Amino acid sequence: MNAPVATRDLAFEPVDNARLANFVGPMDENLRHVEKRLNVQVRRRGGWVEVSGPEDAAVTAEHVLRRLFELSASEALTPDRVHLVVQEAGMDTAPAIVARSPDEVMIHTQRGGIRGRGPNQRQYLHNIRTSDLTFGIGPAGTGKTYLAVACAVEALQTDRVRRIVLVRPAVEAGERLGFLPGDIGQKVDPYLRPMYDALYDMMGFDRVARAIERQVIEIAPLAFMRGRSLNDSFIILDEGQNTSIEQMKMFLTRIGFGSRAVVTGDVTQTDLPKQQMSGLKHVIKVLQGVDSVAFTFFTSKDVVRHPLVQRIVEAYERNTATSSRDQNDAREGGET
């Protein structure tokens, strides 16, 4: 039985041609994007827009379009920006998906403000602000590393910490890279590229280079962390799923006074030997409920990259669930 079709008529005023062109995009491509993502029909004549589709989808589309029109007054609506606004629609359960929460955490960097998109990102930022140790766990594209770096940059710029320490296990993703030339920083650089990219985005290339030169931003391979005590630091361990249980314990016991640590990772993308348990997977069971430790678990709904990335993550999740069911059925069949 088909769901009843709802129609909503929207008037966008004042009708300024430049703003309207920004709102709808070239050849109405912004409206077509909303149609495709939310499974509705959008018709436009001047500043008048009609949305038709299933009731929930029509309500969501209305809020998305009103948010896009609001943004069109102050910024150019690129396809990426439209995608993010629509993506937020799938993250929040309440209809008022585009309204900003009054207690929303805003991260301030030299390149502008950064806020969480959706409840999980907002919870993640809140956890980083209020907990000494935060875990961000979930699939690629959910903003775990980027938001952690943003919080680190803000803490450094407001003198809450004296340095940023970037840590990552040097584990190859199923490849054998062999010998890497250069000093220790150059050897580890390829593994830390996502964090470098986020730093460049927020601080600029020159500032990052000077901070690294002065050791205000430190590159610390996980294997070289033993024996250290990191005080007044913002420490980020990226790709935490590639740590062993012993390495994770070693890293967590490096946290000193006045420091804050964030561990990010995706337990479904472990590059460790198959027989070795991930330290990130293990620590979820060990530290649940411990004071000043917070966990944020992201899902495919939180992916803020290209829409295809979300569909890829969901497809892999379905395949994993199907494989698990098949294995359970095979075991039960063998026992009878």
Residue, then its C-alpha position, 0 to 999 in steps of 0.5 A: m500500500n502506497a503512503p499518502v502523498a502530502t503537498r506543501d507550498l512554500a513562498f520564499e521572500p523577498v524575491d531577490n534574483a541573485r539570492l534566488a539563483n544561489f538558493v536553487g543553484p544552476m539549472d535548479e540543481n540544489l532542488r534536484h539534489v533535495e528531490k533525489r536524496l529525500n524522495v520528493q518532488v520539488r516544483r518551482r516558479g519564481g520564489w514559490v516552491e511546491v514540495s510533494g511526497p510522503e508526509d515525513a519526507a515532505v516535512t523534512a524537505e520543507h525544513v531543508l529548503r528553508r535552511l538553504f534559503e536562510l544560508s543563501a543570504s550569507e554564503a554561496l551554496t555549493p553542492d557540498r554545502v547542500h549535501l551537508v544540510v540534507q545530511e543533517a536531515g537524516m541525523d536528527t529525529a525531530p522535524a526541526i532538523v535545521a535549527r541550531s541547538p541552544d547549547e550547541v558546542m561551537i569550536h573557534t579556530q583562526r579559520g572560523g567556527i566549526r560546529g557538530r552536524g547531527p546529535n552524535q557529532r554534537q555529543y562528541l564535541h561535548n564529550i571532548r570539552t568535558s571529559d579527560l579522555t574521549f573515544g570517537i568510534g565509527p566508520a570513515g567520513t563521520g568527522k572523528t579526526y577532524l573534530a578532534v583536531a579542531c578541539a586541539v587547535e582551539a585548546l592550543q590557541t586559548d592557552r588551555v594546553r601548551r602543545i598538541v601531540l599527534v599519535r598514530p600506529a604505523v600499521e600498513a593497510g594490508e600492504r608491505l611498504g618496505f623501507l621508508p627514507g628520512d628521519i622519524g618525522q618523515k617516516v611517520d608523515p604518510y600515516l599522519r596525513p589526515m591530521y595534517d590536512a585538518l591542521y592546515d585547514m584550520m591554522g594554515f600551512d605556515r603556522v603549522a610548519r612553525a609550530i612543528e619546528r618549535q615542537v608545539i605540535e609534536i609527531a609521536p609514533l605510538a611505538f616511541m611513547r613508552g616511558r613518557s608522561l604528557n602534561d598540559s597537552f592535547i593528545i590525539l591517537d588516530e586509527g586506534q583500532n590498529t593498536s594491540i591491547e598492550q599498546m592501548k594500555m601503554f598509550l592511555t597511561r601516558i596522559g599527564f596533568g592538565s592534558r586531554a586525550v582523544v582516541t579515534g578509530d573504526v573497529t571494522q577496519t583493523d589492519l592487525p594480524k587476524q589472530q590479534m585483538s584490537g586494543l580499541k575493541h578491548v578498551i570499549k569493554v574495559l573502560q565503560g563507566v569509568d569516571s572522566v572517560a566518554f564514548t561516542f559511537f558513530t554510525s553510517k547516518d553520521v557520514v558527512r562525505h559524499p553520499l556514496v560513502q554513506r551508501i558504501v558503509e551501509a552496504y558493508e554493514r549489511n554484508t557483515a550482518t548477512s555473513s554473521r547470520d550465515q555463519n551462525d546458521a551453518r554452526e547450528g546446522g552442524e550441531t543438529 
